[in-house]
Amino acid sequence: MLLQLTDVTFGYQGQELFEGLTWQVNEGDRVGLVGPNGCGKSTLLRLMTGELTPDGGGAVAKRRGLRIGYLRQALHDRPEETLLEALLEPFSEVVTLREERERLHTELDKGEASRAHDLVEALARADQRWGELGGYAIETRVRELAADVGFADTDFDRRLGSLSGGERGRVELARVIASQPDLLLLDEPTNHLDVDAVERLERRLAGWSGTFVIVSHDRWFLRRTCKEFVDLAGGELDRYAMGYDRYVVEREARLERARAAFERQREEIARTEDFIRRNIAGQKTKQAQSRRKLLARVERLSRPEDIWGEAGRIAARFSVGDHAGAKEAVRAERLDVAPRGAPAAIVRGVDLTVFRGDRIGIIGPNGSGKTTLLTTLVGRLEPRGGLVTIGPNVRIGYYDQRHRDLDDTHSLVDEIRTVRGDLNVDGARAYLARFRFFGDDVFRVVRGLSGGERSRLALAKMMLVPRNLLALDEPTNHLDIPACEVLEDALRAYEGTLLVVSHDRYFLDRVATKILQVDGARAELELGNYSDHKARHTAAATARPPAARPPAARSPAEAPAGRDAAAKGAKPEKTPLATASPKVDPALAREANKDRVKRERRLKKLEDEISAVELQIGKLREELGGEHGGDWQRLHGLVAEQKILEEKLAGLMAEWETLASGV
């Protein structure tokens, strides 16, 4: 047992979330914690960490010494901290040692003979402790994780205050995972990640040696990472020891069984009560009295609540109107696009025809220009070059992921009436009820809405007016799973043309029939949904020559003093960017093959040089740790030689990493 909640009761003012909740997390568990928005998933994680304590009874027990890593949605603010400092925060002793080693090297370089003995001994102790902690391995792990979530080495000196909210979320994710806790709690970890970064996170969690609990609305991610699911609905936990697809089926089956049991009991109670009424004063009085006593002892079943069904009760329907639009809805010719104020185009030379009825999913890394391309195609942004033509009778509806089309000062009723001024207050209230806004909620100010509520309001506004082309920018952000499923069904039933930017692979599989990949200033269109796209690119990547592997880290027996340097070289094999296999000119192929052979030879030579330098560093450290006979000048020379070798090792490793990534 790692952590146990027993009879926990907790709530906020006016809302009780849990009453008598019990749950145990065991070592090795890989749990998806799921439920509609507002059911208390994030609150439950905070109870597990100890940030919150039960307010109505119960207890949270943890294994002694349990290390918990918690990725929260609301990030704490450390504006002056650099990115690298934030990532190394869990390793305070390593950071201190790194600074101490640098200071000692500087002092030794000054050449003060009177202090040489003390400095060398202090450096030997620092080196030994650095090796025990795996200093190089930690820094390498942190740098790899930073790269996984989209940061380059050049970003490490940036202050957190200069990062966007999405960038800070990615920093926090890397920081929490780098600390390798016993229990990892991740609250919406795929927020702000593009598809490639999410897939790298999936691979990392697949090899995770510890325990994790994940809160997420990304169904594909849950399917790939979690082995069991805990359903939090109505303040109760239901455990499903199975994968996501089986869980969805079993959840519905459990609900049907509960409904059937409730109906059977209700019918039996009705028959018993009818028997008692008819016979309480007749010849069967004793039987009636006996049944009355039995009935009083029966534990009445509650009517099962379909919390997921309630959350999905959104009357979503997109209408094309009286005209489906031109056959060629949008045509782009040699199109260059750039964000407003950008010095140069970020996507260039796009030739694309969007035909009536096309359902195109636009994917690509963060910052590749997906949203810029979408807004340019539908006429909301001027092209930087080339031409965009929108066909006659094409009426466009645009969904902005930042909800800039909402007026924060309006009430919900007022916001609806900006589109349909003919609706009176009662009409607007009735319409908003179709999107789960009830009672006085409709008079709330837009500024006070949650992300999910703002998304539902923006979709509600879109559906008020018929459109034959929908351009949607990340429409599933902030929506819970039931709302995503309703949106998918509505878009599948929609008869118009669809352009959608999304990183939600499950969503893309259900609604897209073509994929437009934006990457490296290019945009390429492919037939099929996301799974088809992924299968093609995986096959293309598999057909490539395998990347060279890094030199293996030596065991302590092989390199007792050099294991930290070896660990610095132990970099996982990189997954090449998947691209479709084009036809290749034979002459170019021969040249490429020659280059590849040269790189492989150089990589092999680098591995041998790295091994030799590591061995030299190990021998030097043994000498530094041995008897020195008071020869401080010689020791000073050994320290200087060690520093030179470490710098050489870092250069060799940098060259190896550059070449390995290009093989």
Secondary structure, DSSP 4 states (H G I P E B T S, - for coil): --EEEEEEEEEETTEEEEEEEEEEE-TT-EEEEE--TTSSHHHHHHHHHTSS--SSS-EEEE-TT--EEEE-SSPPP-TTSBHHHHHTGGGHHHHHHHHHHHHHHHHHHTT-HHHHHHHHHHHHHHHHHHHHHTHHHHHHHHHHHHHHTT--GGGTT-BGGGS-HHHHHHHHHHHHHHT--SEEEEESTTTT--HHHHHHHHHHHHT--SEEEEE-S-HHHHHHH-SEEEEEETTEEEEE-S-HHHHHHHHHHHHHHHHHHHHHHHHHHHHHHHHHHHHTTSTTHHHHHHHHHHHHH--PPPPPP-HHHHHT---------S----SEEEEEEEEEE--TT-SS-SEEEEEEEEETT-EEEEE--TTSSHHHHHHHHTTSS--SEEEEEEPTT--EEEE-TT-TTS-TTSBHHHHHHTT-TT--HHHHHHHHHTTT--GGGGGSBGGG--HHHHHHHHHHHHTTS--SEEEEESTTTT--HHHHHHHHHHHHH--SEEEEE---HHHHHHH-SEEEEEETTEEEEEES-HHHHHHHHHHHHHTSPPPPPPPPPPPTTTSTTTHHHHHHH-PPPPPPPP-------HHHHHHHHHHHHHHHHHHHHHHHHHHHHHHHHHHHHHHHHS--TT-HHHHHHHHHHHHHHHHHHHHHHHHHHHHHHH-
